[in-house]
């Protein structure tokens, strides 16, 4: 069965600083990978996804992520964070044979932005 | 696109009571999903529908849980004889299948259930 690990429970960065959120997955075949963001009391919004092709994917709000098969990683990055980026971030993996029928999510990384 | 709508936003109930939640997906989406999210965890898959057919159920969905999507539009999730462990955020999501794997899940804002 597939699994997702987000090793950082909570990260604090200064506004304007760069950001990298880590995600490692476990799955035998090529996975479908996703990053979602969740603001307090809200549902999840898709930031970006990787299915195949270019391993560096661009998403909304200035985020990008890089798929590294050798490291089983799909880390999320942003060159300069804004106070509005404070939220919970979830990495997810989907089965490649069924698309994203059943996503497996990590436990999330809570991002705090300080002035 | 009015988004995925869930009702109610919050529900407080006493242990042993039955509760029902409703989800209205985006109108042209034929696939509908239920996830459960407990505090400090990521969402966990419960079940999904294609039109009115329930195609997969997680082992998390005990016999006390039942989901329906009678006309292939809105869906309901009922929990019978609620337990304190049922306290969680219940998230609904939908997507179309016109683009197969490339269509993302659209999540609602969830129903937060508290069982006292």
Interface residues (C-beta under 8 A of the other chain):
Chain A: X4 X32 X34 X36 X41 X42 X43 X44 X45 X46 X49 X51 X90 X92 X99 X100 X101 X102 X103 X104 X105 X106 X107 X108
Chain B: X4 X31 X40 X41 X42 X43 X44 X45 X48 X56 X91 X93 X95 X100 X101 X102 X104 X105 X107 X108 X109 X110 X112
